[in-house]
Amino acid sequence: MGLTSKKGFVLALTLALARVVSSCSADAAGRDPSEVTPAGDAPPDEPGALGEPPRTAPGPGPVPGPVAEGSTAPLFVGRFDTTDPTGPRATWPGARILARFDGTAVSVTFSERAETWMEGAPSYWEVRIDQGAWVPIAMIPDDQPHVFDLAKDLPKGAHEIELYKRSETQTGMTQFLGFDFHGGTALPPPPRQTRRIEVMGDSQSTGFGIEMTDAPNTECPGANHGGRWQNFRKAWGARLGERFDAEVHGIVYSGKGVVQNVWPTDGDTLVRYYPRTNPNPAIQSSNPQLFDLASWVPDVIVLAQGAMDFNSGVDFGTFRAAYRSFVIDVLRARGKDTHIFMAVLGRGGRDAIPGIAQEIIRERAAVGDDRMHAFVADDYVWTEMLACNGHGVPSWHQRIADALASEIGAATGWP
């Protein structure tokens, strides 16, 4: 976490996230006039004040997985929970759904669940057509299907659509129930990007507060502050993906440490939730679906976690042992050729983690592993922490992405 007032620090230590909004101006009710709203429903800031009933979902959504040659199924990027046959559920920020179609209109059916422990609901997504401008979509957290009209009156011909989940688990979990091309024809989706980057971190990696840099007393405002002001797409990890034309899996989670979280009663740390498709802590002790780690092997992993451990007073020996085990036994197992960057972005752990990283680098080099790296960002100045609730502004995220990209490019040979 960055600079916060007392109230902002409390908010940052609860399960509330930064509320995401478009950079466009809002209307008198606090809504973005460019925001996609559900077809036939009230604007998303007024759930329950419905007009005509939501249209029926077009049927079960396809299950994420490899797209067979010639298939017209959407392309899913990220970890999706597929335990419900009705449709896959996205919980991690940065989850993407891409499709192509021949037609003039497209809508999507989503269902959003926000559990009682969550604050700042609902989730926010974004949509763009033919790689144009991004438009925000606020979900309705009533666990019911809602149809969102995404585009109409398009020129005849082929079009590409991309949906992007920009907020994290604590604001809600979104189920994809299918596209409707309104008489158009589904086409094979765009090709999958061949480079792969996985990033881990806390709220400074989620894009917390990045959509508001002038909030009074830096507080993220509003009951739905969790989703509205956050945007992983503008955070450093997603910027790395853009820089290298790579798929990004954002295993990022506000307030979480490697082995100790900010909240004393929260024991669901990175070493526990890392393998899951759904990091919802309510299912941590039941039978959560595990992500098939072998199905998606990253070329680069950036572990930018550990600040919360030290901010919450972790025992150094406990942290050192767990961090080493996680990097060597878990992350290295992702792929023998994967480049692993052990990173420090802020001030938490700055005096401890680089030393542990150097120990790991030396130990692994002794057995022929030269793909371990340490990265310590230049310390921030306070003007870089003015995103609401004391988080990084866009220029800080870009600075981190640029510095990491230089190191990653040198290690991988990526231009």
URPEWO-V740341 format. One record per residue. N is the residue number from 1. PHI is phi in degrees with one decimal (none if undefined). PSI is psi in radians with two decimals (none if undefined). NEAR is the number of other C-alpha atoms within 8 Angstrom. Layout:
BEGIN
N,PHI,PSI,NEAR / N,PHI,PSI,NEAR
END
This chain:
BEGIN
1,none,2.69,10 / 2,-103.6,-2.59,10 / 3,-65.3,2.26,10 / 4,-142.1,2.69,11 / 5,-78.4,3.08,11 / 6,-59.4,-0.83,6 / 7,-63.9,-0.74,8 / 8,-63.8,-0.63,13 / 9,-65.5,-0.69,10 / 10,-62.9,-0.76,8 / 11,-61.3,-0.69,10 / 12,-70.4,-0.31,13 / 13,-99.9,0.09,10 / 14,-102.5,3.13,7 / 15,-85.7,0.77,11 / 16,-108.6,2.46,14 / 17,-116.4,3.01,17 / 18,-75.7,2.40,17 / 19,-83.4,2.29,18 / 20,-98.0,2.49,17 / 21,-146.1,2.73,11 / 22,-71.3,2.78,10 / 23,-72.6,-0.11,5 / 24,-72.1,2.84,7 / 25,-74.3,2.70,7 / 26,-99.0,2.77,9 / 27,-85.4,-3.01,8 / 28,-64.3,-0.42,5 / 29,-88.8,0.07,5 / 30,87.8,0.16,6 / 31,-93.5,2.62,9 / 32,-82.6,2.11,11 / 33,-63.7,-0.31,8 / 34,-90.9,0.00,7 / 35,-71.2,2.43,11 / 36,-72.0,2.29,11 / 37,-117.4,2.71,12 / 38,-64.7,2.44,13 / 39,-61.7,2.15,10 / 40,79.7,0.00,9 / 41,-108.3,2.96,12 / 42,-71.1,2.83,12 / 43,-55.7,2.68,8 / 44,-65.8,-0.31,10 / 45,-77.5,-0.04,6 / 46,-128.6,0.95,7 / 47,-60.2,2.44,9 / 48,102.0,-0.47,5 / 49,-89.4,1.23,7 / 50,-89.0,2.64,9 / 51,-91.9,-2.07,7 / 52,-68.1,2.66,6 / 53,-61.0,2.61,7 / 54,-58.8,2.54,11 / 55,-67.8,2.70,7 / 56,-68.0,2.42,7 / 57,-61.3,2.57,11 / 58,-72.8,-0.04,9 / 59,130.2,3.04,7 / 60,-56.9,2.41,10 / 61,-75.1,2.71,10 / 62,-68.6,2.67,9 / 63,-85.8,2.31,8 / 64,-60.1,2.58,9 / 65,165.8,-3.09,5 / 66,-58.6,2.40,4 / 67,-90.6,2.04,8 / 68,-66.2,2.60,5 / 69,-58.1,2.25,4 / 70,86.8,-0.16,5 / 71,-69.7,2.55,9 / 72,-101.6,0.19,10 / 73,-67.3,2.61,10 / 74,-61.7,2.78,12 / 75,-97.4,2.18,12 / 76,-105.6,2.27,10 / 77,-119.8,2.17,10 / 78,114.4,-3.11,11 / 79,-90.2,2.15,12 / 80,-119.2,2.42,13 / 81,-85.0,2.07,12 / 82,-111.0,0.37,11 / 83,-69.8,-0.40,6 / 84,-97.9,2.04,8 / 85,-66.4,-0.23,8 / 86,-65.5,-0.55,8 / 87,169.2,2.67,14 / 88,-71.4,2.61,17 / 89,-114.6,2.29,12 / 90,-101.2,2.24,14 / 91,-122.8,-0.67,17 / 92,-73.5,2.47,18 / 93,-67.8,2.64,14 / 94,87.5,-0.01,15 / 95,-62.9,2.41,16 / 96,-130.3,2.58,11 / 97,-131.1,2.09,11 / 98,-122.3,2.48,13 / 99,-151.3,2.84,16 / 100,-130.0,2.61,15 / 101,-154.0,2.76,13 / 102,-107.3,1.93,12 / 103,171.1,-2.99,16 / 104,-121.4,-0.03,14 / 105,-152.9,2.69,12 / 106,-153.2,2.46,13 / 107,-134.9,2.88,13 / 108,-134.4,2.59,13 / 109,-109.6,2.18,14 / 110,-124.8,2.65,14 / 111,-128.1,2.39,16 / 112,-121.8,2.28,17 / 113,-115.2,2.23,10 / 114,-123.4,2.02,13 / 115,-80.9,2.92,6 / 116,-62.8,-0.50,5 / 117,-77.6,-0.25,5 / 118,-78.8,2.50,12 / 119,-121.2,2.69,13 / 120,77.7,0.28,15 / 121,-65.1,2.69,15 / 122,-99.8,-3.13,15 / 123,-66.0,2.68,17 / 124,-116.7,2.39,14 / 125,-117.5,3.02,13 / 126,-133.6,2.73,12 / 127,-134.8,2.53,13 / 128,-141.0,2.60,12 / 129,-113.2,2.29,11 / 130,51.5,0.70,7 / 131,57.5,0.59,8 / 132,-87.0,-2.66,6 / 133,-69.9,2.53,6 / 134,-80.6,2.42,7 / 135,-125.3,2.26,11 / 136,-75.3,2.63,13 / 137,-131.8,2.12,11 / 138,-94.9,2.25,14 / 139,-75.1,2.90,13 / 140,-114.0,1.92,11 / 141,-83.3,1.06,12 / 142,-117.4,0.17,8 / 143,60.3,0.53,9 / 144,-123.7,2.64,7 / 145,-70.5,2.39,12 / 146,-134.1,2.38,14 / 147,-94.7,2.24,14 / 148,-113.9,2.08,12 / 149,-76.2,2.10,12 / 150,-99.2,-0.56,10 / 151,-161.8,2.57,10 / 152,-148.0,2.88,8 / 153,56.1,0.62,6 / 154,-74.4,2.72,8 / 155,-60.3,2.55,6 / 156,-62.5,2.48,7 / 157,129.1,-2.92,7 / 158,-82.8,2.48,8 / 159,-140.1,2.69,10 / 160,-115.7,2.39,13 / 161,-124.2,2.44,12 / 162,-133.4,2.28,12 / 163,-111.1,2.42,11 / 164,-136.2,2.14,12 / 165,-85.8,1.98,15 / 166,-101.2,-0.16,16 / 167,-113.3,2.91,19 / 168,-102.4,-3.09,16 / 169,-54.4,-0.68,12 / 170,-65.2,-0.18,13 / 171,-100.4,-0.05,17 / 172,137.6,2.86,16 / 173,-123.7,2.21,12 / 174,-107.6,2.25,13 / 175,-103.7,2.24,11 / 176,-88.6,2.17,13 / 177,-115.2,0.09,17 / 178,123.3,2.74,14 / 179,-94.2,2.71,9 / 180,-127.4,2.08,8 / 181,-97.4,0.18,13 / 182,50.4,0.94,9 / 183,91.7,-0.19,5 / 184,-78.8,-3.10,10 / 185,-119.8,2.26,8 / 186,-68.8,2.42,11 / 187,-116.9,2.86,10 / 188,-56.7,2.47,12 / 189,-70.6,2.96,13 / 190,-62.4,2.72,9 / 191,-65.4,2.58,4 / 192,-70.3,2.43,5 / 193,-65.4,2.53,8 / 194,-91.0,-0.43,6 / 195,-87.3,2.61,10 / 196,-136.7,2.27,13 / 197,-129.1,2.30,14 / 198,-115.4,2.32,12 / 199,-124.8,2.52,14 / 200,-128.2,2.49,13 / 201,179.5,3.14,16 / 202,-101.3,-2.64,17 / 203,-62.4,-0.47,13 / 204,-71.2,-0.15,12 / 205,-107.2,-0.14,14 / 206,-88.6,-0.20,17 / 207,80.9,0.44,16 / 208,-56.8,2.19,18 / 209,72.9,0.07,20 / 210,-68.6,-0.33,19 / 211,-86.2,0.01,14 / 212,-141.8,1.97,11 / 213,-111.7,0.11,11 / 214,-132.5,0.54,8 / 215,-69.6,2.49,11 / 216,-57.5,2.23,5 / 217,56.3,0.39,5 / 218,64.7,0.14,15 / 219,-77.3,2.30,13 / 220,-71.5,2.07,14 / 221,-87.6,2.81,8 / 222,94.5,2.67,6 / 223,-64.6,-0.52,8 / 224,-102.7,0.60,12 / 225,-59.2,-0.49,16 / 226,-60.6,-0.81,19 / 227,-90.4,-0.63,18 / 228,-70.0,-0.59,15 / 229,-102.1,0.09,16 / 230,-101.5,2.59,19 / 231,-157.4,1.71,15 / 232,-62.5,-0.51,15 / 233,-61.2,-0.43,10 / 234,-98.8,0.02,11 / 235,-83.4,2.93,15 / 236,-60.8,-0.62,12 / 237,-64.9,-0.79,12 / 238,-66.6,-0.58,13 / 239,-65.6,-0.59,12 / 240,-62.1,-0.72,13 / 241,-60.0,-0.73,12 / 242,-65.5,-0.73,8 / 243,-60.9,-0.71,8 / 244,-106.7,0.15,9 / 245,51.3,0.98,8 / 246,-124.3,2.60,13 / 247,-68.6,2.45,11 / 248,-123.1,2.27,14 / 249,-103.9,2.04,13 / 250,-96.2,1.66,13 / 251,-93.2,1.10,11 / 252,-114.2,2.54,14 / 253,-156.7,2.05,12 / 254,-61.4,2.42,12 / 255,75.4,0.10,13 / 256,-100.9,2.50,15 / 257,-113.2,-3.10,15 / 258,-69.8,-0.82,14 / 259,-131.4,-0.09,11 / 260,-146.9,2.19,12 / 261,-93.0,2.97,16 / 262,-64.1,-0.70,13 / 263,-84.5,2.12,8 / 264,-57.7,-0.53,6 / 265,-87.1,-0.05,4 / 266,-98.8,1.87,8 / 267,-100.7,0.11,8 / 268,-88.7,1.48,9 / 269,-95.1,3.12,13 / 270,-54.6,-0.76,10 / 271,-65.3,-0.30,8 / 272,-93.1,-0.83,7 / 273,-87.1,-0.20,10 / 274,-52.3,-0.72,8 / 275,-78.8,-0.09,8 / 276,-88.0,2.61,10 / 277,-77.2,-0.45,13 / 278,-129.6,1.97,12 / 279,-83.4,0.17,11 / 280,-51.7,2.04,9 / 281,-66.4,-0.29,6 / 282,-66.3,-0.32,5 / 283,-111.1,0.15,8 / 284,-61.7,-0.54,11 / 285,-105.6,0.13,6 / 286,-98.0,-2.01,5 / 287,-135.4,1.16,6 / 288,-68.0,2.62,10 / 289,-73.9,2.29,10 / 290,-94.5,2.47,7 / 291,-74.8,2.39,8 / 292,-74.9,1.62,6 / 293,-60.4,-0.50,8 / 294,-73.4,-0.28,6 / 295,-79.2,-0.27,5 / 296,-146.1,1.70,6 / 297,-99.6,2.04,10 / 298,-73.6,2.57,12 / 299,-76.8,-0.57,10 / 300,-136.9,2.35,12 / 301,-119.3,2.31,13 / 302,-116.3,1.94,12 / 303,-97.3,1.76,11 / 304,-112.6,0.81,13 / 305,-123.6,2.68,13 / 306,135.5,-0.35,12 / 307,-60.5,-0.71,14 / 308,-66.9,-0.56,16 / 309,-58.1,-0.87,18 / 310,-75.0,-0.53,10 / 311,-67.4,-0.38,10 / 312,-105.0,0.20,9 / 313,78.9,0.69,6 / 314,-66.5,2.60,10 / 315,-70.2,2.26,6 / 316,-60.4,-0.80,6 / 317,-61.6,-0.72,6 / 318,-62.3,-0.79,8 / 319,-64.1,-0.83,12 / 320,-56.6,-0.82,9 / 321,-63.9,-0.76,8 / 322,-70.0,-0.71,10 / 323,-62.5,-0.82,9 / 324,-59.8,-0.78,10 / 325,-64.3,-0.73,9 / 326,-64.1,-0.79,10 / 327,-67.6,-0.84,9 / 328,-78.6,-0.76,10 / 329,-90.1,-0.50,8 / 330,-104.3,-0.98,9 / 331,-69.9,-0.74,11 / 332,-62.7,-0.53,11 / 333,-66.6,-0.29,8 / 334,-62.1,-0.61,11 / 335,-177.8,2.36,9 / 336,-67.7,-0.39,6 / 337,-101.6,0.04,6 / 338,-69.5,2.30,13 / 339,-83.3,2.19,12 / 340,-112.9,2.11,13 / 341,-107.0,2.05,12 / 342,-92.6,1.93,13 / 343,-116.3,2.56,13 / 344,-122.7,2.10,15 / 345,-103.9,-0.67,10 / 346,-110.8,-2.47,10 / 347,-103.6,-0.43,8 / 348,-66.6,2.16,10 / 349,79.8,0.05,12 / 350,-61.4,-0.52,11 / 351,-87.2,-0.16,6 / 352,-118.9,-0.79,7 / 353,-64.4,-0.71,10 / 354,-59.1,-0.64,14 / 355,-65.6,-0.71,8 / 356,-64.5,-0.71,10 / 357,-61.3,-0.72,11 / 358,-66.7,-0.63,9 / 359,-58.7,-0.80,8 / 360,-64.3,-0.75,11 / 361,-59.4,-0.80,12 / 362,-65.6,-0.75,8 / 363,-62.4,-0.76,8 / 364,-74.2,-0.59,11 / 365,-61.3,-0.57,9 / 366,-65.8,-0.34,7 / 367,-110.6,0.31,6 / 368,88.8,0.16,6 / 369,-96.0,1.83,8 / 370,-106.5,0.40,7 / 371,-114.1,0.50,9 / 372,-105.8,2.38,12 / 373,-139.5,2.63,10 / 374,-112.0,2.47,11 / 375,-137.0,2.15,10 / 376,-122.6,1.97,9 / 377,-71.0,2.63,10 / 378,-57.1,2.43,5 / 379,-60.5,2.56,7 / 380,-76.7,2.78,8 / 381,-106.1,2.77,6 / 382,-61.4,-0.53,7 / 383,-68.2,-0.23,5 / 384,-88.7,-0.05,12 / 385,-117.7,0.67,14 / 386,-99.7,0.04,15 / 387,-65.0,2.59,18 / 388,-59.4,2.61,16 / 389,62.0,0.48,18 / 390,72.1,0.80,16 / 391,-120.6,3.02,18 / 392,-66.8,2.37,17 / 393,-78.7,2.93,12 / 394,-54.5,-0.68,9 / 395,-66.7,-0.55,8 / 396,-66.5,-0.80,11 / 397,-60.2,-0.68,12 / 398,-67.2,-0.69,11 / 399,-61.7,-0.77,8 / 400,-63.2,-0.79,11 / 401,-61.6,-0.74,12 / 402,-64.1,-0.76,9 / 403,-66.4,-0.75,9 / 404,-64.9,-0.70,10 / 405,-61.5,-0.65,10 / 406,-61.9,-0.76,8 / 407,-69.8,-0.74,8 / 408,-65.7,-0.74,11 / 409,-60.9,-0.72,10 / 410,-66.0,-0.62,8 / 411,-77.4,-0.66,8 / 412,-96.6,-0.38,7 / 413,84.5,0.09,7 / 414,-68.8,2.31,7 / 415,-72.5,none,4
END
